[in-house]
Amino acid sequence: MRIVIGSFSHESNTFNPVQMQLEEFHPQYGEDILALMKQSGRSPLHGIYQVLDAAGAEIIPTVYARATPGGIVSRHAFDTVSRRMLAAVAAAGPVDGVCLHLHGSMTVAELGDAEGYILSEVRKLVGPDVPISVSLDMHAMVTPAMLRSADALVGYRTAPHVDTFETGHTAASLLMGAITEGYKLTTAAVSLPLLVSGEQSETEKYPMNHLIQVLKDTDEHQGILACSYFLGFPWADAPYNLGSAVVVARHDADLAGATAMQLAEEFWQYHTKFQFTTEAYPFEEALEVARAHTKGLVCIADCGDNPGAGGSENIVYPLKHMLAVGQERALIGAINDPAALHVCQGAGVGAAVTVTVGKLSIAADSPGLEVTGTVKQLGQLGRTEAAVLQVAGVDVLITKVRAMMLDPQELVDMGLNLADYDILVLKSGYLDPQYEAVAAKGLLALTPGFTNQIFVDLQYQHVPRPIYPLDQDFVFDPKEYLIS
């Protein structure tokens, strides 16, 4: 049994004008992927590999490439990686199946729908009868091209995403079941015309907790193999940016279609119920709430400049306000500014420096913020070089490249003591569970930026209309949104 595997993943924010380049994906190819998969890991491709390896399949690796969410992917970066993937598929010769992890919200310059293109080209190479199973992020935009080319699409059921490995495992299990038992995977999808952010749809909170339970109950229906709710990606201004209800059935296209429509109808009953699941305020108000809290560490998510959804991670107007009000015992970061970092590194720990940091807004001609402080720490934040600049009562964490704030241990590894702070202002969306674990209180700051949570303030030009919440009063008929 010969199975092709691969992963090419990116969440592309079309409002961020800085295109993603090849080196940001750290692509790996061929046998290097198998060596990586033999190590422990929680990626979807690790889940795929585990199932296929346990089944004794001959695993044919193609590519493994992923990058921090950012602007759209440059055509050069996409072509370089996708051509290597497709060349590996072509060189493999006859295969029994294909199992891939793709994000579902990768947008490519001059192309658009990356996943639709990849799956269409893979289908051309392997022919009409070889099953293709794909794991996707919960924030995927399921397009007709994806649905026509793949036999099974399955997505994460958690936000924050902690079931990545399990979702890859499910995709591979679907593929293996079809191959070993000789049945056809049949997938149907119904679009959902709405824009909703992860900060409004955490799966441990209402209404997503109810809707995820609906999926689990539907899994038990006879003939149903898997089902998913995909939420689309609100910072992708694309003509195919819709949520969806997707069902994979055993053989039965009518069952898949009817079940997908039922799931879509169920979801739509709650479409107005998606609210911020954490207390949310404009930054100035969020800071006042945090300052009034005296019983432990407060984490404020600066969610309008969230690198985890493609933000530039260099907007410093929150820092300007913190300094203006004389904030003490606080840290803000990470702020992506390689030039400012270079100044701090050149000066060394303990040196006083005056440096311009970040930008005050997303405007192309926006100035930065000039600050004077003392270099407190130099080191690494995860995989990027970093510095901590102490400016009055605020520690400013500056990085060479954008870095998602996922683990407070990274601050500790920088030589910082969390007990020294009352407030952390994190460039983040919903708090990662590891930050939630150390925070006495979490807040969302509704800040402007490329990941602005106030969708009506964004200049959408291409999303399909009507779409909620940009449009309020329209009738949803799932039959009209069946993807074909």
Buried (B, 14 or more C-beta within 10 A) or exposed (E): BEBBBBBBBBBBBBBBEBBBBBEBBEBBBBEEBBEBBEEEBEBBBBBBBBBBBEBEBEBBBBBBBBBBBBBBBBEEBBBBBBEBBBBBBEEBEEBBBBBBBBBBBBBBBEBBBBBBBBBBBBBEBBEEEBBBBBBBBBBBBBBBBBBBBBBBBBBBBBBBBBBBBBBBBBBBBBBBBBBEEEBEBBBBBBBBBBBBBBBBBBBEBEBBEEBBEBBEEBEEBEBBBBBBBBBBBBBBBBEBBBBBBBBBBBBBEEBBBBBBBBBBBBBBEBBEEBEBBBEBBEBEBBBEBBBEBEEEBBBBBBBBBBBBBBBBBBBBBBBEBBBEEEBEEBBBBBBBBEEBBBBBBEBEBEEEBEBBBBBBEBEEEBEBBEBEBBBBBBBBBBEBBBBBBBBBEBBBBBBBBBBBBBBBEBBEBBEBEBEEBBBBBBBBBBBBEBBEEBBEBBBBBBBBBBBBBEBEEBEBEEBEEBBBBBEEEEEBEBEEBBBE
